[in-house]
Amino acid sequence: MDGTWTVWGAFTVDLVVRLFLAENRRMYALSHWYDVALVLVPMLRPLRLLRLLALLRILDRSAAGTVAGRVLVYVTGAAGMAVLLGALAVLDAERKSPEANITDFGDALWWACTTVTTVGYGDRYPVTGEGRAVAVVLMVMGIGVVGAVTAAVASWILRRAQVSEEAGARPERRHGL
């Protein structure tokens, strides 16, 4: 069985179980129409990626309590989008060149991931001017991601230290005093 059909089967089982557990199955199906459509019309399977938007909303809500958390969520989301768009852009630029070593989407995605994470193995690299321009944008994005993660961790450590210091500076309240 193809992996794609396995994933479709998992979505089908998930939907059937959720429908079975729902108090009002019809209402549940209507309110989750996109899940029903994805299962009933297999050619819509690529739309499953829209579920990532819901995940990003949840992450945004959980990080909403801190500026550092929101920055981390937004920077990570932007980096993910930059990787996908960078992979598509470099593939478009490089596939025209006979010297290119980025010739399919897998190579382009690998190159974009290693570039944005500032690893840059060097096994794949752009040879065209347009491809190199995309590389510069991804490098800057990668540096921004590393900086944002570092800043978020530093902010969290400082906040914890401040809370701990404030707790130690407060005198204890005793009953009856």
GIRAQUI-V873448 format. One record per pair of residues at least 6 apart in sequence whose C-alpha atoms are under 8 Angstrom apart, sorted by the first residue. I is the first residue (numbers start at 1). J is the second residue. D is the distance in Angstrom with one decimal. If there is no record, write none. Layout:
I:J:D
I:J:D
This chain:
8:39:6.9
8:42:7.4
8:45:7.5
11:39:6.7
12:39:5.7
15:35:7.1
15:36:7.3
19:25:5.5
19:28:6.9
19:29:7.2
22:28:6.6
29:36:6.7
37:44:7.5
38:44:5.5
38:45:5.6
38:47:7.5
38:48:7.3
39:45:7.8
56:73:7.8
56:77:7.8
59:73:7.0
60:70:6.3
60:73:6.4
63:69:4.6
63:70:5.4
63:73:7.4
64:70:5.8
68:151:7.5
68:152:4.9
68:155:6.8
68:156:7.7
69:152:6.8
71:148:7.1
71:152:7.8
72:148:6.3
72:149:6.3
72:152:6.7
75:144:7.8
75:145:6.2
75:148:7.1
76:145:6.8
79:116:7.5
79:141:6.6
79:142:7.3
79:145:7.0
82:138:6.9
82:141:7.7
83:109:7.1
83:112:5.3
83:113:6.2
83:116:6.9
83:138:7.3
84:109:6.9
84:112:7.6
86:112:6.2
86:134:6.3
86:135:7.8
86:138:6.9
87:105:7.0
87:108:4.7
87:109:5.0
87:111:7.4
87:112:5.5
88:105:7.2
88:108:7.1
88:109:8.0
89:131:7.4
89:134:7.0
90:102:7.9
90:108:6.6
90:126:7.2
90:130:7.5
90:131:4.9
90:134:6.4
90:135:7.9
91:102:6.5
91:103:6.6
91:104:6.8
91:105:6.7
91:108:5.8
91:131:7.9
93:128:6.9
93:130:5.9
93:131:5.5
94:100:5.6
94:101:7.9
94:102:6.3
94:103:6.9
94:126:6.6
94:127:7.0
94:128:6.3
94:131:6.3
95:102:7.0
95:103:5.4
95:104:7.9
97:127:7.8
97:128:7.2
99:127:7.0
100:126:6.8
100:127:6.1
100:128:8.0
101:124:6.1
101:125:6.9
101:126:7.4
102:108:5.7
102:111:7.9
102:124:6.2
102:125:6.9
102:126:7.0
107:124:7.2
111:120:7.6
111:124:5.8
111:125:6.9
112:135:7.9
112:138:7.2
114:120:4.9
114:121:6.7
115:135:7.2
115:138:6.3
115:139:6.0
115:142:7.1
116:138:5.2
116:139:5.5
116:140:7.9
116:141:6.3
116:142:4.1
116:143:7.6
117:142:5.3
117:143:7.9
117:146:7.8
118:139:6.6
118:142:5.9
118:143:7.1
126:132:5.6
126:135:7.5
